[in-house]
Amino acid sequence: MQQTQTHAAGSDSLSSIQDSANSEFLAFRLGKEEYGIDILKVQEIRGYDAITKIANAPEFIKGMVNLRGVIVPIVDMRIKFNLGEVHYDQFTVVIILNLSGRVVGIVVDSVSDVINLEMEQVHATPEFGAAVDTEYIMGLGTVEDRMLVLIDIEKLMSRQDMGLLETDS
Amino acid sequence: MSADLEQFYQIFFEEASELLTEMDTRLLELDMHSPEPENLNAIFRVAHSIKGGADTFGFTDMAEMTHMLESLLDKLRKGELTLCSEMVDAFLQASDVLKQQLNDHSGKGQVNADEARLASQKLKELMTTTATEEAIPTALAATSAAAELNRMAGSVLSKAPDEQPVSSTRSSTTKEISTKIPVTYRINFSCQDLSEAVMTKLLTNLARQGSLENLNNPQQQDSCCLKLTTMESEEDIWETLAFIVDPVTLAIEAEAIAQEPADNIAPAADKPAVMMDVPPNGTTTETIKNGHSNSSIKTTPEPARPKAAASSESSSIRVSIEKVDQMINLVGELVITQAMLAQTASQITPVIHERLLNGLNQLERNTRDLQKSVMSIRMMPISFVFSRFPRVVRDVAAKLGKKVELKTVGEGTELDKGLIEKITDPLTHLIRNSLDHGIESPEKRVALGKPAQGTITLRASHQGGSIVIEVSDDGAGLNRERILSKACERGLPVSETMSDQEVWMLIFEAGFSTTEIVTDVSGRGVGMDVVKRNIHALGGRVEIDSSLGQGTKISIRLPLTLAILDGLSVAVGDQLFVVPLTYITESLKPQAADIRTVRGLGRVVQVRGEYLPVIALHEVLGLQPAMTQIHDGILIILDAEGSKVAMLVDTLAGQHQFVIKSLESNYRRVQGVSGATIMGDGRVALILDAAALVSMVKRTLVDAA
């Protein structure tokens, strides 16, 4: 039952890619893995600076920054996905996302390029069983010898365990 | 045609609902025995304005209803009929029906056909039955007739407590004249935005009122000039036009007729003033509300020339709330930038850069003033909310068979418009609750030795940075035993040792009701919890004060505005936090000996003979402090929800005004934090929720004990 559900979700998101014919993805690195997110969800890319910690927040929520008067929470994807080395310097990159009006920043290792993926270049996510939660993975994109894990970033960020949204209590 | 008119519908809906509110207020103010002529006139004008608009837009049901109202009111006004409470009831009923009709036309509701028929029937009855009573020379009729005579003579009614008896008497005199002699008016307005269809409709409407002469071809020019000879008053023409033509460009001039005494032209200038007249407590024209203004006219008791009156129409404007909010946001940004400049400037040598620093000082002053005046745009007197309650009290009290008087104090208290809108429902609920549960029946009250008429007092006042609204009644008060036993039944954690305050707060629990009988007014136990939740959502707090047999007082404490806050910034480790100034009583540097522990758990500090619990901010927020010993830090004494707490921080950074930014717009709520702000250097600082911190401490102390 559980498996069929995840499978259905996976093919749904795959079709959402196919709907938009050829989509552009922003590719970024986390450790040795390469990820892609819908470029239309990206507001801007900036450096990592003056951050204000939030009391009692999970470790991967680094805090708040002032983005021209808007207060934006910053999530470190490296801590969340447990990938790559977590250190902050002038080369640390923050991708500012605009997810249906809500602005969130994510810290990644590096941003590589913007990739145009044709329909046939995207493959459905294989079943990993319980080991990997594939709910927010739209599919796997192939460009030459690279493989991009395409993330439905909006779905990921609104998940309960991200702690970004109000929980109904 | 209708497509062209549709754009004006919204304006009509807005204005009509404002006018109806005004009518309700006026009706309730009416003194049954000696109605003030000015009040009657005002109600008449409201009915008339709605009729004019409804007619223009083809809402015949509304026009009919108002027409009946108008004819009855006209008779009252002329002293042909005397006012009775039945009439006021009928008027209120009619006004309800009008509201329904208005909602129906704006697609928001449905008309109750039975009610509408009943209301119109009642009005008709009153028209016919009271007409016969006219002959009976009652003392009341005599007084109103005398008043009428006074008005006709144009003399000032010195006993009328109205603020502008002179202009009101004069205008009513001219109304008499202008309805009898046909007057020629020259009408000028801009028809740039009007389509041909609208113009044709407009011209036919005007032609119906008298002989119309078109002085130019409106299709070819931007402005239209008409000449109208009519029996109708200028007011009528104005209303025919005002919903369609931009009132700013509209000018109506009475052409001087030789026979007419010169004095009669002058009141024409008064007309718009009278038409736009506002009740003393200002229900319709405040700040951004009304398209027309009365202020300038009110201050010119001397008859002005018609031209001047027309130009003063533009002294207030209707602005969409988004524009105001955008402006407030931008000013907020400006304040941040200014603070940033001030911080940078504090590091430069004053001697060399004297002029720059002077300029920056100037900038600071100007920014403050700008901020203040921009914020005041959103501020509105609370009378906007209060003015609807006499009606609520009247209706509910009548339904329950109780005698209740509503007193309002401090209607002029201003608060943010957003708050005004959101506070209405909770307040209505509290008042209904007081009426139903608080005030006893007249018999019971007399038996208890109280006056048969109960009193509910609504009081608004500013206290520090917040506004306090109190709803108090002199009714039965809350019954401690009953609430406790009810709470036990419902399985709530209660004990006999709870303080009164805590017991009273139980009535805010969901589904809590101590009444045996559920009425359609209240008693179902839903509502009080919603009241509390709504007020908390606004950043406010509710307090109850009650004594059995004496009455209950519920106080709502709200922040003055939702956007700006005076605060003290404090440092803990490398982070800055802002503490709202309203919660801080003092700050001090403790001596090592002042701090003691209780059972090795809680720390207390002695301040002026009082032992206060100490909370270390770095422990609550999980931070690394810069200081190592308590006496290296600073203690800030917080006073929230009636209890004091000493909060330990590293250092004090400064006192500023902060623009409150919501954390929730991009993140979720954080315990102990009420929002965030941007500091002078562009960094984000969290604003501490002092009340939450205090209650957090209370809880931990209870847990430890």
Interface residues (C-beta under 8 A of the other chain):
Chain A: A50 T52 K53 I54 A55 N56 A57 G63 M64 V65 N66 G69 V70 I71 V72 P73 R102 V103 V104 G163 L164 L165 E166 T167
Chain B: N329 G332 E333 I336 Q575 L576 V620 L621 G622 L623 K661 S662 L663 E664 S665 N666 Y667 R668 R669 V670 Q671 G672 V673 A676 I678 D681 G682 R683 V684 A685 L686
